[in-house]
Amino acid sequence: MTSFADWQPWLLSLHIVAVIAWMAGMLYLPRLYVYHADAKSGSELSETFKVMERRLLRAIINPAMIAAWILGLTLATWGHHWGEGWLHAKLALLVLMQIAHAALSRWRRQFAQDRNRHPARFYRAVNEIPTVLMIGIVILAIVRPF
């Protein structure tokens, strides 16, 4: 019979891979929006961005996010971390990351319908949100300050 100790390195490795893929997409998608916001609606460039944004969200960001959550919750449960303060703080930041993810998804739908309402500088600022959240999440997961 295998124990958590046998599976933990595998689950953690897969969790880290999923998080890397999720964050790569969360950092890249707003950059696409920066350039898409400056493209003329209906142009060939705008249509190319629509395809890139949809594929990035559906093929990479969404599956990676789902895997990161499933693996992370499994690690927290099997590792008996639910009573630890660092995990509660990390989960709070992850909820904010989910809100950012939902906002990026909503803006992708608006771009797809040629209904973008934000200038490129807005998406440049938005691009910093996942970075700040990621820094906090990593510090909490590694340092476990409380």
DSSP file (Angstrom, degrees, kcal/mol; ACC not computed):
  #  RESIDUE AA STRUCTURE BP1 BP2  ACC     N-H-->O    O-->H-N    N-H-->O    O-->H-N    TCO  KAPPA ALPHA  PHI   PSI    X-CA   Y-CA   Z-CA
    1    1 A M              0   0    0      0, 0.0     2,-0.2     0, 0.0     0, 0.0   0.000 360.0 360.0 360.0 135.3    0.0    0.0    0.0
    2    2 A T        -     0   0    0      1,-0.0     2,-0.2     3,-0.0     3,-0.0  -0.612 360.0-150.9 -92.1 152.6    1.3    3.4   -0.9
    3    3 A S    >>  -     0   0    0     -2,-0.2     4,-1.5     1,-0.1     3,-0.7  -0.599  33.9 -97.4-113.2 175.1    1.2    6.4    1.4
    4    4 A F  H 3> S+     0   0    0      1,-0.2     4,-3.2     2,-0.2     3,-0.1   0.876 122.7  61.9 -58.4 -37.6    1.0   10.1    1.0
    5    5 A A  H 34 S+     0   0    0      1,-0.2    -1,-0.2     2,-0.2    -3,-0.0   0.830 103.5  49.6 -60.1 -31.5    4.8   10.3    1.4
    6    6 A D  H <4 S+     0   0    0     -3,-0.7     4,-0.3     1,-0.2    -1,-0.2   0.872 120.4  34.4 -72.9 -37.3    5.1    8.1   -1.7
    7    7 A W  H >X S+     0   0    0     -4,-1.5     4,-2.7     1,-0.1     3,-0.5   0.722  96.5  84.8 -90.1 -24.4    2.7   10.3   -3.8
    8    8 A Q  H 3X S+     0   0    0     -4,-3.2     4,-2.8     1,-0.2     5,-0.3   0.859  88.9  49.1 -53.7 -46.6    3.6   13.7   -2.4
    9    9 A P  H 3> S+     0   0    0      0, 0.0     4,-2.2     0, 0.0    -1,-0.2   0.888 114.6  47.0 -62.6 -35.8    6.6   14.5   -4.6
   10   10 A W  H <> S+     0   0    0     -3,-0.5     4,-2.5    -4,-0.3     5,-0.2   0.934 114.4  45.6 -69.1 -46.2    4.6   13.5   -7.7
   11   11 A L  H  X S+     0   0    0     -4,-2.7     4,-2.5     1,-0.2    -1,-0.2   0.918 114.3  48.9 -63.3 -43.1    1.6   15.5   -6.8
   12   12 A L  H  X S+     0   0    0     -4,-2.8     4,-2.6    -5,-0.3    -1,-0.2   0.907 110.8  50.7 -63.9 -41.8    3.8   18.5   -5.8
   13   13 A S  H  X S+     0   0    0     -4,-2.2     4,-2.3    -5,-0.3    -2,-0.2   0.936 113.0  45.0 -61.3 -46.6    5.7   18.3   -9.1
   14   14 A L  H  X S+     0   0    0     -4,-2.5     4,-2.5     2,-0.2    -1,-0.2   0.875 111.8  53.7 -65.4 -36.6    2.5   18.2  -11.1
   15   15 A H  H  X S+     0   0    0     -4,-2.5     4,-2.6    -5,-0.2    -2,-0.2   0.934 109.4  47.8 -61.5 -46.5    1.0   21.0   -9.0
   16   16 A I  H  X S+     0   0    0     -4,-2.6     4,-2.6     2,-0.2    -2,-0.2   0.908 111.4  50.2 -62.9 -42.6    4.1   23.2   -9.7
   17   17 A V  H  X S+     0   0    0     -4,-2.3     4,-2.3     2,-0.2    -1,-0.2   0.927 112.1  48.2 -60.9 -44.7    3.9   22.4  -13.5
   18   18 A A  H  X S+     0   0    0     -4,-2.5     4,-2.6     1,-0.2    -2,-0.2   0.907 111.8  49.3 -63.2 -41.8    0.2   23.4  -13.5
   19   19 A V  H  X S+     0   0    0     -4,-2.6     4,-3.0     2,-0.2     5,-0.3   0.907 109.6  51.7 -64.7 -41.4    0.9   26.6  -11.6
   20   20 A I  H  X S+     0   0    0     -4,-2.6     4,-2.5     2,-0.2    -2,-0.2   0.937 112.5  45.5 -61.0 -45.9    3.7   27.5  -14.0
   21   21 A A  H  X S+     0   0    0     -4,-2.3     4,-2.0     2,-0.2    -2,-0.2   0.916 113.9  49.4 -64.1 -42.7    1.4   27.0  -17.0
   22   22 A W  H  X S+     0   0    0     -4,-2.6     4,-2.4     1,-0.2    -2,-0.2   0.940 114.5  44.2 -60.8 -48.0   -1.5   28.9  -15.4
   23   23 A M  H  X S+     0   0    0     -4,-3.0     4,-2.0     2,-0.2     5,-0.2   0.870 108.7  56.9 -69.3 -36.0    0.7   31.9  -14.5
   24   24 A A  H  X S+     0   0    0     -4,-2.5     4,-1.9    -5,-0.3    -1,-0.2   0.940 112.7  42.4 -58.4 -45.6    2.4   31.9  -17.9
   25   25 A G  H  X S+     0   0    0     -4,-2.0     4,-2.8     1,-0.2    -2,-0.2   0.895 111.6  54.0 -66.7 -40.2   -1.0   32.3  -19.5
   26   26 A M  H  < S+     0   0    0     -4,-2.4    -1,-0.2     1,-0.2    -2,-0.2   0.780 114.0  43.0 -66.7 -26.0   -2.2   34.8  -16.8
   27   27 A L  H  X S+     0   0    0     -4,-2.0     4,-0.5    -5,-0.2    -1,-0.2   0.794 117.9  44.4 -86.7 -30.5    0.9   37.0  -17.6
   28   28 A Y  H  X S+     0   0    0     -4,-1.9     4,-2.0    -5,-0.2     3,-0.4   0.865 101.7  64.1 -83.3 -37.9    0.7   36.6  -21.4
   29   29 A L  H  X S+     0   0    0     -4,-2.8     4,-2.0     1,-0.2     5,-0.1   0.906 101.5  49.2 -58.9 -45.7   -3.0   37.1  -22.0
   30   30 A P  H  > S+     0   0    0      0, 0.0     4,-1.9     0, 0.0    -1,-0.2   0.845 108.0  56.4 -63.7 -28.6   -3.1   40.8  -20.7
   31   31 A R  H  X S+     0   0    0     -4,-0.5     4,-1.6    -3,-0.4    -2,-0.2   0.903 105.8  50.4 -66.5 -39.7   -0.1   41.5  -23.0
   32   32 A L  H  X S+     0   0    0     -4,-2.0     4,-2.7     1,-0.2    -1,-0.2   0.906 108.3  53.3 -61.0 -39.7   -2.1   40.2  -25.9
   33   33 A Y  H  X S+     0   0    0     -4,-2.0     4,-2.7     1,-0.2    -2,-0.2   0.860 101.7  59.3 -63.8 -35.4   -4.9   42.6  -24.8
   34   34 A V  H  X S+     0   0    0     -4,-1.9     4,-0.6     1,-0.2    -1,-0.2   0.944 114.1  36.2 -56.7 -48.1   -2.5   45.5  -24.8
   35   35 A Y  H  X S+     0   0    0     -4,-1.6     4,-0.6     1,-0.2     3,-0.5   0.855 115.5  54.6 -75.0 -35.4   -1.8   45.0  -28.5
   36   36 A H  H >< S+     0   0    0     -4,-2.7     3,-1.1     1,-0.2    -2,-0.2   0.873 100.3  60.8 -66.1 -36.7   -5.3   43.9  -29.3
   37   37 A A  H 3< S+     0   0    0     -4,-2.7    -1,-0.2     1,-0.3    -2,-0.2   0.805 106.8  46.6 -61.3 -28.5   -6.7   47.2  -27.8
   38   38 A D  H 3< S+     0   0    0     -4,-0.6    -1,-0.3    -3,-0.5     2,-0.2   0.558  93.8  96.4 -89.8  -9.3   -4.7   49.1  -30.4
   39   39 A A  S << S-     0   0    0     -3,-1.1     2,-0.2    -4,-0.6     3,-0.1  -0.583  85.4-106.8 -82.0 143.8   -5.8   47.0  -33.3
   40   40 A K    >   -     0   0    0     -2,-0.2     3,-2.2     1,-0.1     6,-0.4  -0.512  41.0-103.6 -70.7 131.6   -8.7   48.2  -35.4
   41   41 A S  T 3  S+     0   0    0      1,-0.3    -1,-0.1    -2,-0.2     3,-0.1  -0.284 105.8  16.2 -55.4 134.9  -11.9   46.2  -34.8
   42   42 A G  T 3  S+     0   0    0      1,-0.3    -1,-0.3    -3,-0.1    -2,-0.1   0.311  95.5 131.1  83.8  -8.9  -12.5   43.7  -37.7
   43   43 A S  S <> S-     0   0    0     -3,-2.2     4,-2.4     1,-0.1    -1,-0.3  -0.268  73.6-110.2 -72.3 164.4   -9.0   44.0  -39.0
   44   44 A E  H  > S+     0   0    0      1,-0.2     4,-2.0     2,-0.2     5,-0.1   0.885 120.9  52.8 -60.6 -39.0   -6.9   40.9  -39.8
   45   45 A L  H  > S+     0   0    0      2,-0.2     4,-2.4     1,-0.2    -1,-0.2   0.924 108.5  49.3 -63.2 -45.1   -4.7   41.7  -36.8
   46   46 A S  H  > S+     0   0    0     -6,-0.4     4,-2.0     1,-0.2    -2,-0.2   0.908 110.9  49.7 -60.8 -42.8   -7.7   41.9  -34.5
   47   47 A E  H  X S+     0   0    0     -4,-2.4     4,-1.7     2,-0.2    -1,-0.2   0.866 109.1  52.5 -66.2 -35.3   -9.1   38.6  -35.8
   48   48 A T  H  X S+     0   0    0     -4,-2.0     4,-2.4     1,-0.2    -2,-0.2   0.918 108.3  50.8 -64.9 -43.5   -5.7   36.9  -35.2
   49   49 A F  H  X S+     0   0    0     -4,-2.4     4,-3.0     1,-0.2     5,-0.3   0.892 105.7  56.7 -60.8 -39.1   -5.6   38.2  -31.6
   50   50 A K  H  X S+     0   0    0     -4,-2.0     4,-2.2     1,-0.2    -1,-0.2   0.917 109.5  45.0 -58.5 -43.9   -9.1   36.8  -31.1
   51   51 A V  H  X S+     0   0    0     -4,-1.7     4,-2.5     2,-0.2     5,-0.2   0.932 114.4  48.5 -66.2 -46.1   -7.9   33.3  -32.1
   52   52 A M  H  X S+     0   0    0     -4,-2.4     4,-2.4     1,-0.2    -2,-0.2   0.918 113.2  47.5 -60.7 -44.7   -4.7   33.6  -30.0
   53   53 A E  H  X S+     0   0    0     -4,-3.0     4,-2.3     2,-0.2     5,-0.2   0.910 112.8  47.9 -65.2 -43.9   -6.6   34.7  -26.9
   54   54 A R  H  X S+     0   0    0     -4,-2.2     4,-2.8    -5,-0.3     5,-0.3   0.935 114.2  46.1 -63.2 -46.5   -9.3   32.1  -27.2
   55   55 A R  H  X>S+     0   0    0     -4,-2.5     4,-2.6     1,-0.2     5,-0.5   0.904 112.1  51.0 -64.8 -41.5   -6.7   29.3  -27.7
   56   56 A L  I  X>S+     0   0    0     -4,-2.4     5,-2.7    -5,-0.2     4,-1.3   0.924 115.7  41.9 -61.8 -44.7   -4.5   30.5  -24.8
   57   57 A L  I  <>S+     0   0    0     -4,-2.3     5,-3.0     3,-0.2    -2,-0.2   0.944 123.3  35.8 -68.9 -48.2   -7.4   30.7  -22.4
   58   58 A R  I  <5S+     0   0    0     -4,-2.8    -2,-0.2    -5,-0.2    -3,-0.2   0.843 125.1  36.3 -79.2 -33.8   -9.1   27.4  -23.4
   59   59 A A  I  <5S+     0   0    0     -4,-2.6    -3,-0.2    -5,-0.3    -1,-0.2   0.724 135.0   9.0 -94.5 -22.3   -6.2   25.2  -24.1
   60   60 A I  I  X<S+     0   0    0     -4,-1.3     4,-2.2    -5,-0.5     5,-0.2   0.728 123.7  44.4-122.2 -59.3   -3.7   26.4  -21.5
   61   61 A I  I  ><S+     0   0    0     -5,-2.7     4,-2.5     1,-0.2     5,-0.2   0.947 115.3  43.6 -64.0 -52.9   -4.9   28.7  -18.8
   62   62 A N  H  ><S+     0   0    0     -5,-3.0     4,-2.3    -6,-0.2     5,-0.2   0.944 117.4  43.7 -62.5 -50.2   -8.2   27.1  -17.9
   63   63 A P  H  > S+     0   0    0      0, 0.0     4,-2.5     0, 0.0    -1,-0.2   0.903 115.2  50.1 -62.3 -38.1   -6.9   23.4  -17.9
   64   64 A A  H  X S+     0   0    0     -4,-2.2     4,-2.7     2,-0.2    -2,-0.2   0.899 110.1  50.4 -66.1 -39.5   -3.8   24.5  -15.9
   65   65 A M  H  X S+     0   0    0     -4,-2.5     4,-2.4    -5,-0.2    -1,-0.2   0.929 111.1  48.4 -63.1 -45.0   -5.9   26.4  -13.4
   66   66 A I  H  X S+     0   0    0     -4,-2.3     4,-2.6     1,-0.2     5,-0.2   0.935 113.7  46.6 -61.0 -46.6   -8.2   23.4  -12.9
   67   67 A A  H  X S+     0   0    0     -4,-2.5     4,-2.7     1,-0.2     5,-0.3   0.905 110.7  52.7 -63.0 -41.4   -5.2   21.1  -12.4
   68   68 A A  H  X S+     0   0    0     -4,-2.7     4,-2.5   -50,-0.2    -1,-0.2   0.918 112.2  45.3 -61.1 -43.8   -3.5   23.5  -10.0
   69   69 A W  H  X S+     0   0    0     -4,-2.4     4,-2.9     2,-0.2     5,-0.3   0.944 114.7  46.6 -65.6 -48.2   -6.6   23.7   -7.8
   70   70 A I  H  X S+     0   0    0     -4,-2.6     4,-2.0     1,-0.2    -2,-0.2   0.942 117.9  42.1 -61.0 -48.3   -7.3   19.9   -7.8
   71   71 A L  H  X S+     0   0    0     -4,-2.7     4,-2.5    -5,-0.2    -1,-0.2   0.902 115.6  49.8 -67.3 -40.6   -3.6   19.1   -7.1
   72   72 A G  H  X S+     0   0    0     -4,-2.5     4,-2.4    -5,-0.3    -2,-0.2   0.915 111.9  47.0 -64.9 -43.6   -3.2   21.9   -4.5
   73   73 A L  H  X S+     0   0    0     -4,-2.9     4,-2.2     2,-0.2    -1,-0.2   0.870 112.1  51.8 -66.2 -35.6   -6.4   21.0   -2.6
   74   74 A T  H  X S+     0   0    0     -4,-2.0     4,-3.0    -5,-0.3     5,-0.3   0.930 110.7  47.5 -64.2 -45.5   -5.3   17.3   -2.7
   75   75 A L  H  X S+     0   0    0     -4,-2.5     4,-2.1     1,-0.2    -2,-0.2   0.905 112.3  49.6 -62.0 -41.8   -1.9   18.3   -1.2
   76   76 A A  H  <>S+     0   0    0     -4,-2.4     5,-2.5     2,-0.2     6,-0.5   0.893 115.6  43.5 -64.7 -39.6   -3.5   20.4    1.5
   77   77 A T  H ><5S+     0   0    0     -4,-2.2     3,-1.3     3,-0.2    -2,-0.2   0.966 117.9  41.6 -71.2 -53.5   -5.9   17.7    2.4
   78   78 A W  H 3<5S+     0   0    0     -4,-3.0    -2,-0.2     1,-0.3    -1,-0.2   0.808 116.4  51.0 -66.0 -28.7   -3.4   14.8    2.4
   79   79 A G  T 3<5S-     0   0    0     -4,-2.1    -1,-0.3    -5,-0.3    -2,-0.2   0.467 107.1-127.4 -86.9  -1.4   -0.8   16.9    4.1
   80   80 A H  T < 5 +     0   0    0     -3,-1.3     3,-0.3    -4,-0.3    -3,-0.2   0.913  62.3 140.1  56.9  47.8   -3.2   18.0    6.9
   81   81 A H    > < +     0   0    0     -5,-2.5     3,-2.2     1,-0.2     6,-0.3   0.404  31.3 103.3 -98.6   0.8   -2.6   21.7    6.3
   82   82 A W  T 3  S+     0   0    0     -6,-0.5    -1,-0.2     1,-0.3    -5,-0.1   0.751  80.3  51.4 -62.2 -24.8   -6.1   23.0    6.7
   83   83 A G  T 3  S+     0   0    0     -3,-0.3     2,-0.4     4,-0.0    -1,-0.3   0.413  88.1 104.6 -89.8   3.3   -5.5   24.4   10.2
   84   84 A E    X>  -     0   0    0     -3,-2.2     4,-1.4     1,-0.1     3,-0.6  -0.705  66.6-141.5 -94.4 134.9   -2.4   26.3    9.2
   85   85 A G  H 3> S+     0   0    0     61,-0.9     4,-2.4    -2,-0.4     5,-0.2   0.843  98.3  60.5 -61.3 -37.8   -2.6   30.1    8.8
   86   86 A W  H 3> S+     0   0    0      1,-0.2     4,-2.5     2,-0.2    -1,-0.2   0.880 104.1  51.2 -59.6 -36.9   -0.3   30.3    5.7
   87   87 A L  H <> S+     0   0    0     -3,-0.6     4,-2.8    -6,-0.3    -1,-0.2   0.899 108.3  51.1 -68.8 -38.9   -2.7   28.1    3.8
   88   88 A H  H  X S+     0   0    0     -4,-1.4     4,-1.9     2,-0.2    -2,-0.2   0.924 112.8  45.8 -62.3 -43.7   -5.7   30.3    4.7
   89   89 A A  H  X S+     0   0    0     -4,-2.4     4,-2.0     2,-0.2    -2,-0.2   0.907 112.6  50.9 -65.2 -41.4   -3.7   33.4    3.5
   90   90 A K  H  X S+     0   0    0     -4,-2.5     4,-2.3    -5,-0.2    -2,-0.2   0.916 109.3  50.8 -61.9 -43.5   -2.7   31.6    0.3
   91   91 A L  H  X S+     0   0    0     -4,-2.8     4,-2.1     2,-0.2    -1,-0.2   0.871 106.7  54.8 -63.3 -36.7   -6.2   30.6   -0.4
   92   92 A A  H  X S+     0   0    0     -4,-1.9     4,-1.6     2,-0.2    -1,-0.2   0.922 110.5  45.6 -62.0 -43.4   -7.4   34.2    0.0
   93   93 A L  H  X S+     0   0    0     -4,-2.0     4,-2.1     1,-0.2    -2,-0.2   0.861 110.1  55.1 -67.3 -34.5   -4.8   35.3   -2.6
   94   94 A L  H  X S+     0   0    0     -4,-2.3     4,-2.3     2,-0.2    -2,-0.2   0.851 103.5  54.6 -67.4 -33.7   -5.9   32.4   -4.8
   95   95 A V  H  X S+     0   0    0     -4,-2.1     4,-2.0     2,-0.2    -1,-0.2   0.918 108.7  48.9 -63.5 -41.7   -9.5   33.7   -4.6
   96   96 A L  H  X S+     0   0    0     -4,-1.6     4,-2.2     2,-0.2    -2,-0.2   0.882 109.1  52.9 -63.6 -37.0   -8.2   37.0   -5.9
   97   97 A M  H  X S+     0   0    0     -4,-2.1     4,-2.6     1,-0.2    -2,-0.2   0.891 107.4  52.1 -64.4 -38.3   -6.3   35.2   -8.6
   98   98 A Q  H  X S+     0   0    0     -4,-2.3     4,-2.7     2,-0.2    -2,-0.2   0.885 107.8  51.4 -64.0 -38.1   -9.6   33.5   -9.6
   99   99 A I  H  X S+     0   0    0     -4,-2.0     4,-2.3     2,-0.2    -2,-0.2   0.918 110.8  48.1 -64.4 -42.6  -11.3   36.9   -9.8
  100  100 A A  H  X S+     0   0    0     -4,-2.2     4,-2.5     2,-0.2    -2,-0.2   0.909 111.2  51.3 -62.6 -41.5   -8.4   38.1  -12.0
  101  101 A H  H  X S+     0   0    0     -4,-2.6     4,-2.1     1,-0.2    -2,-0.2   0.921 110.1  49.0 -60.6 -45.5   -8.8   35.0  -14.2
  102  102 A A  H  X S+     0   0    0     -4,-2.7     4,-2.5     1,-0.2    -1,-0.2   0.890 110.3  51.2 -63.1 -39.7  -12.6   35.6  -14.5
  103  103 A A  H  X S+     0   0    0     -4,-2.3     4,-2.6     2,-0.2    -2,-0.2   0.920 109.0  50.3 -64.2 -43.3  -12.0   39.2  -15.5
  104  104 A L  H  X S+     0   0    0     -4,-2.5     4,-1.9     1,-0.2    -1,-0.2   0.894 111.1  50.1 -61.1 -39.1   -9.5   38.2  -18.2
  105  105 A S  H  X S+     0   0    0     -4,-2.1     4,-1.9     2,-0.2    -2,-0.2   0.916 110.4  49.1 -64.5 -43.6  -12.1   35.7  -19.4
  106  106 A R  H  X S+     0   0    0     -4,-2.5     4,-2.0     1,-0.2    -2,-0.2   0.917 111.0  49.6 -62.7 -43.5  -14.8   38.4  -19.5
  107  107 A W  H  X S+     0   0    0     -4,-2.6     4,-2.5     1,-0.2    -1,-0.2   0.847 106.8  56.1 -66.6 -32.3  -12.5   40.8  -21.4
  108  108 A R  H  X S+     0   0    0     -4,-1.9     4,-2.5     2,-0.2    -1,-0.2   0.921 107.2  49.0 -63.8 -42.1  -11.7   38.0  -23.9
  109  109 A R  H  X S+     0   0    0     -4,-1.9     4,-1.4     2,-0.2    -2,-0.2   0.892 110.3  51.4 -63.4 -38.8  -15.4   37.6  -24.6
  110  110 A Q  H  <>S+     0   0    0     -4,-2.0     5,-3.5     2,-0.2     6,-0.3   0.921 110.8  47.5 -64.3 -43.4  -15.7   41.4  -25.1
  111  111 A F  H ><5S+     0   0    0     -4,-2.5     3,-1.9     4,-0.2    -2,-0.2   0.913 108.2  56.1 -61.1 -41.7  -12.8   41.4  -27.5
  112  112 A A  H 3<5S+     0   0    0     -4,-2.5    -1,-0.2     1,-0.3    -2,-0.2   0.811 111.4  43.6 -60.8 -30.1  -14.4   38.5  -29.4
  113  113 A Q  T 3<5S-     0   0    0     -4,-1.4    -1,-0.3    -3,-0.3    -2,-0.2   0.267 116.5-114.5 -96.7  10.1  -17.5   40.6  -29.8
  114  114 A D  T < 5S+     0   0    0     -3,-1.9    -3,-0.2     1,-0.1    -2,-0.1   0.880  83.7 121.0  55.3  41.4  -15.6   43.7  -30.8
  115  115 A R      < +     0   0    0     -5,-3.5    -4,-0.2    -6,-0.1     2,-0.1  -0.040  27.4 151.5-122.6  30.3  -16.8   45.4  -27.6
  116  116 A N        -     0   0    0     -6,-0.3    -9,-0.0    -5,-0.2    -8,-0.0  -0.423  19.6-177.7 -62.8 134.8  -13.6   46.2  -25.8
  117  117 A R        +     0   0    0     -2,-0.1    -1,-0.1     2,-0.1   -10,-0.0   0.367  52.6  82.6-114.4   1.9  -14.0   49.2  -23.6
  118  118 A H  S    S-     0   0    0      2,-0.0     2,-0.1     1,-0.0    -2,-0.0  -0.851  70.4-126.5-116.0 145.1  -10.5   49.7  -22.2
  119  119 A P    >>  -     0   0    0      0, 0.0     4,-1.2     0, 0.0     3,-0.9  -0.335  36.1-101.1 -78.1 167.9   -7.4   51.3  -23.6
  120  120 A A  H 3> S+     0   0    0      1,-0.3     4,-1.8     2,-0.2     3,-0.2   0.857 120.5  61.2 -57.6 -38.0   -4.0   49.5  -23.9
  121  121 A R  H 3> S+     0   0    0      1,-0.2     4,-1.8     2,-0.2    -1,-0.3   0.824  98.0  58.6 -63.6 -29.7   -2.7   51.3  -20.8
  122  122 A F  H <> S+     0   0    0     -3,-0.9     4,-2.4     1,-0.2    -1,-0.2   0.936 107.6  45.7 -61.1 -46.7   -5.5   49.6  -18.7
  123  123 A Y  H  X S+     0   0    0     -4,-1.2     4,-1.7     1,-0.2    -2,-0.2   0.795 107.0  59.0 -70.3 -27.6   -4.3   46.2  -19.7
  124  124 A R  H  < S+     0   0    0     -4,-1.8     4,-0.4     2,-0.2    -1,-0.2   0.911 110.5  42.9 -63.7 -41.3   -0.7   47.2  -19.0
  125  125 A A  H >< S+     0   0    0     -4,-1.8     3,-1.7     1,-0.2     4,-0.5   0.915 111.3  54.1 -69.3 -43.1   -1.8   47.9  -15.4
  126  126 A V  H >< S+     0   0    0     -4,-2.4     3,-1.3     1,-0.3    -1,-0.2   0.828  96.1  69.1 -59.7 -32.2   -3.9   44.7  -15.2
  127  127 A N  T 3X S+     0   0    0     -4,-1.7     4,-0.6     1,-0.3    -1,-0.3   0.731  93.5  57.8 -60.0 -22.8   -0.8   42.7  -16.3
  128  128 A E  H <> S+     0   0    0     -3,-1.7     4,-2.3    -4,-0.4    -1,-0.3   0.727  88.8  74.9 -81.6 -21.9    0.8   43.5  -12.9
  129  129 A I  H <> S+     0   0    0     -3,-1.3     4,-2.4    -4,-0.5     5,-0.2   0.941  96.0  44.9 -61.3 -52.1   -2.0   42.0  -10.8
  130  130 A P  H  > S+     0   0    0      0, 0.0     4,-2.6     0, 0.0    -1,-0.2   0.869 112.2  55.2 -61.0 -32.3   -1.2   38.3  -11.4
  131  131 A T  H  X S+     0   0    0     -4,-0.6     4,-2.1     2,-0.2    -2,-0.2   0.950 109.9  44.0 -63.5 -49.2    2.5   39.1  -10.8
  132  132 A V  H  X S+     0   0    0     -4,-2.3     4,-1.9     1,-0.2    -1,-0.2   0.920 115.9  47.6 -63.1 -44.8    1.8   40.6   -7.4
  133  133 A L  H  X S+     0   0    0     -4,-2.4     4,-2.6    -5,-0.2    -1,-0.2   0.910 110.1  53.0 -62.4 -42.1   -0.6   37.8   -6.4
  134  134 A M  H  X S+     0   0    0     -4,-2.6     4,-2.7    -5,-0.2     5,-0.2   0.898 106.6  52.6 -61.5 -41.4    1.9   35.2   -7.5
  135  135 A I  H  X S+     0   0    0     -4,-2.1     4,-2.3     1,-0.2    -1,-0.2   0.938 111.9  45.6 -60.4 -47.3    4.7   36.7   -5.4
  136  136 A G  H  X S+     0   0    0     -4,-1.9     4,-2.4     1,-0.2    -2,-0.2   0.911 113.0  50.0 -62.4 -42.7    2.5   36.6   -2.3
  137  137 A I  H  X S+     0   0    0     -4,-2.6     4,-2.3     2,-0.2    -2,-0.2   0.916 111.6  47.5 -63.2 -45.0    1.3   33.0   -3.0
  138  138 A V  H  X S+     0   0    0     -4,-2.7     4,-2.4     2,-0.2     5,-0.3   0.919 111.7  50.3 -64.5 -43.7    4.8   31.7   -3.6
  139  139 A I  H  X>S+     0   0    0     -4,-2.3     4,-2.6    -5,-0.2     5,-0.9   0.931 112.3  47.5 -60.5 -45.2    6.2   33.3   -0.4
  140  140 A L  H  X5S+     0   0    0     -4,-2.4     4,-0.8     1,-0.2    -1,-0.2   0.902 114.1  47.1 -62.9 -40.3    3.3   31.9    1.6
  141  141 A A  H  <5S+     0   0    0     -4,-2.3    -1,-0.2    -5,-0.2    -2,-0.2   0.850 123.7  31.0 -71.5 -34.3    3.8   28.4    0.2
  142  142 A I  H  <5S+     0   0    0     -4,-2.4    -2,-0.2    -5,-0.2    -3,-0.2   0.908 128.7  33.4 -91.7 -48.5    7.5   28.3    0.6
  143  143 A V  H  <5S-     0   0    0     -4,-2.6    -3,-0.2    -5,-0.3    -2,-0.1   0.847  78.9-162.0 -78.8 -34.7    8.2   30.4    3.7
  144  144 A R     << -     0   0    0     -5,-0.9    -4,-0.1    -4,-0.8   -58,-0.1   0.965   9.1-173.0  49.0  63.6    5.0   29.5    5.6
  145  145 A P              0   0    0      0, 0.0    -1,-0.1     0, 0.0    -5,-0.1   0.642 360.0 360.0 -68.0 -14.3    5.4   32.5    7.9
  146  146 A F              0   0    0     -6,-0.2   -61,-0.9   -62,-0.0    -2,-0.1   0.314 360.0 360.0-155.2 360.0    2.5   31.6   10.2
